[in-house]
Amino acid sequence: MKKMKLTALALAVALGLAACGAKPAEKGLMGGGAASSAADVQTSGAASAADSASVPESPIPLGEFTAESLTGDTIDQTVFAGHKLTVINVWATFCGPCKQEMPVLGKLAEELKDDVQVLGIVTDVVDQSGNPDEGQVQLAKDLVAASDVGYQNLILNESLAQLGFASLQAVPATLFVDGDGNLVGKGFYGALEEDDWRQVIDERLALAEEAA
């Protein structure tokens, strides 16, 4: 299988899943090009959680970056090394489906840590200037703690915004990369239940191992 560098990442929209529109521009970096409503959006359809073929794709180039985590650590693209698969889950504090699936992701991150890591990106904890909002950062920390999440969660900054994460049409949004920073399968919008997450991760892990 030919590897695709994340400089030309495409995130596909998965039908039949619950997602939230991006919060309005006044919340900062998440504003441009995104939906103006924070209300939950229930889409219809019966698409498989693991099969987002033949749906629209949005190009999101991903390359080198540097960002700070909620715990104050500095993270860059080398975070992918040493893991067969990284699940990048983009979320927001206002998003109900995001919060509902976080405990599942925390559980799977611990269970599958020998091969798989989860990396979160929280989008709505910065002000219009792109600086962390202390109140929102604390809210994100509280949500992470309440969900028993042990994996790293990055704060959306200009470095990540320039890669396209500030222009996502909805959250949660998820994509997958291997240890070398190569795209693995398609990404999708929407929250999943535990059984669906296991299926998706198993399939993406198999793809990553096949391409290695």
C-alpha positions in Angstrom: 0.0 0.0 0.0 1.3 3.4 -0.9 1.9 5.7 2.0 0.5 9.2 1.9 2.3 12.0 3.7 0.0 14.2 5.9 0.9 17.3 3.9 -2.2 16.4 1.8 -4.6 15.0 4.4 -8.2 14.5 3.5 -10.8 14.3 6.3 -14.0 12.5 5.1 -17.5 13.2 6.6 -19.1 10.1 8.1 -22.9 10.0 7.7 -25.3 8.8 10.3 -23.2 10.1 13.3 -23.9 12.8 15.9 -21.7 15.9 15.7 -21.6 19.6 16.8 -21.2 22.6 14.6 -18.1 24.7 15.2 -18.6 27.6 17.7 -18.9 31.1 16.4 -16.0 33.3 15.5 -15.9 35.1 18.8 -14.4 32.1 20.3 -11.2 32.7 18.3 -9.3 30.3 16.1 -12.2 28.0 15.6 -14.3 30.6 13.8 -13.1 30.9 10.1 -15.0 28.9 7.6 -16.9 27.0 10.2 -20.6 26.5 11.0 -22.1 29.3 13.1 -24.1 27.2 15.4 -22.9 25.3 18.5 -26.1 23.2 18.6 -25.8 19.5 18.2 -26.5 18.4 14.6 -28.1 15.0 14.2 -27.5 13.7 10.7 -29.5 10.9 9.1 -28.5 7.8 7.2 -27.1 4.4 7.9 -23.4 4.6 6.9 -21.1 2.1 8.7 -19.0 3.7 11.4 -15.9 2.2 9.7 -16.8 3.0 6.1 -16.9 6.6 5.0 -16.3 5.9 1.3 -18.0 8.0 -1.4 -18.6 11.0 1.0 -17.3 14.5 0.5 -13.7 15.1 1.6 -12.1 18.3 3.0 -8.4 18.7 2.5 -6.6 19.4 5.7 -2.8 19.6 5.2 -0.9 18.4 8.3 2.9 18.7 8.7 5.3 20.1 11.3 3.7 21.7 14.3 4.3 22.7 17.9 1.6 23.0 20.5 1.1 23.1 24.2 -1.0 20.4 26.0 -3.5 21.0 28.7 -0.9 19.7 31.2 1.7 22.3 30.0 3.8 19.9 27.9 5.2 21.0 24.5 4.3 18.6 21.7 5.3 18.4 18.1 5.0 16.0 15.2 7.5 13.6 16.8 4.6 12.5 19.1 3.6 10.0 16.4 6.9 8.0 16.7 6.9 4.8 18.6 3.2 4.0 18.0 1.8 1.9 15.2 -1.3 4.1 15.1 -2.3 7.5 16.6 -6.0 8.5 16.8 -6.2 12.3 16.6 -9.6 13.3 18.1 -10.5 17.0 17.7 -13.1 18.2 20.2 -14.6 21.2 22.0 -15.9 21.9 25.5 -19.4 22.8 24.2 -19.9 19.6 22.2 -22.1 17.0 23.9 -21.1 14.0 21.6 -17.4 14.9 22.1 -17.8 14.6 25.9 -19.9 11.5 25.7 -17.2 9.5 23.8 -14.2 10.8 25.8 -14.4 8.1 28.5 -14.5 5.4 25.8 -11.4 6.9 24.1 -9.7 7.1 27.5 -10.4 3.4 28.2 -9.2 2.3 24.7 -6.1 4.5 24.9 -5.1 2.7 28.1 -6.1 -0.8 26.9 -4.3 -0.5 23.5 -1.3 1.6 24.6 1.3 -0.9 23.3 0.2 -0.2 19.7 -2.2 2.7 19.7 -2.2 6.2 21.2 -4.9 8.8 21.3 -4.1 12.5 20.9 -6.8 15.1 21.5 -7.0 18.6 20.2 -9.4 21.0 22.0 -10.5 23.8 19.8 -12.4 26.3 21.9 -10.1 27.3 24.8 -8.4 30.3 23.1 -9.5 34.0 22.7 -9.7 36.0 19.5 -6.0 36.7 19.7 -5.2 33.0 19.9 -4.1 33.1 23.5 -5.4 30.5 26.0 -8.5 31.6 27.9 -7.8 30.5 31.5 -11.5 29.8 32.3 -11.9 27.7 29.2 -8.6 25.9 29.7 -9.7 25.0 33.2 -13.1 23.8 31.9 -11.3 21.5 29.4 -9.1 20.2 32.2 -12.1 19.5 34.3 -13.9 17.6 31.5 -10.7 15.5 30.8 -10.5 14.7 34.5 -14.2 13.8 34.8 -13.8 11.5 31.8 -10.8 9.7 33.3 -8.7 10.6 30.2 -5.0 9.9 30.5 -3.9 10.8 26.9 -2.5 14.2 25.9 -4.8 17.0 24.8 -3.4 19.8 22.8 -4.6 23.4 22.8 -5.5 24.7 19.4 -2.9 27.4 18.5 -1.7 29.2 15.4 0.6 26.3 14.5 -2.3 23.9 14.4 -4.7 26.5 12.9 -2.4 26.9 9.9 -2.7 23.2 9.3 -6.5 23.5 9.0 -7.7 22.5 12.4 -9.4 25.9 12.9 -11.6 25.4 9.8 -13.2 22.1 10.7 -16.9 22.2 10.0 -17.8 20.1 13.0 -16.5 18.4 16.1 -15.7 15.7 17.0 -13.5 15.1 14.0 -11.1 12.1 14.0 -8.1 11.1 11.8 -5.5 8.4 12.0 -1.7 8.4 11.4 1.1 5.9 11.7 4.4 6.2 13.5 6.0 7.9 10.6 3.3 10.6 10.3 1.5 9.0 7.3 -2.3 9.1 6.8 -4.0 5.8 7.6 -7.4 5.4 6.0 -10.0 8.1 6.1 -10.9 10.4 8.9 -14.5 11.3 9.8 -16.8 13.7 11.7 -19.0 12.3 14.5 -19.0 10.4 17.7 -18.9 6.6 18.0 -19.9 4.0 20.6 -17.3 1.7 22.0 -17.9 -1.2 19.7 -17.7 1.0 16.7 -14.5 2.6 18.0 -13.0 -0.9 18.4 -13.9 -1.8 14.8 -12.5 1.5 13.4 -9.3 1.2 15.3 -8.8 -2.4 14.4 -9.2 -1.7 10.7 -6.9 1.4 10.8 -4.3 -0.6 12.8 -4.4 -3.4 10.2 -3.9 -0.8 7.4 -0.9 0.7 9.3 0.7 -2.7 9.8 0.1 -3.6 6.2 1.8 -0.4 4.9 4.8 -0.7 7.3 
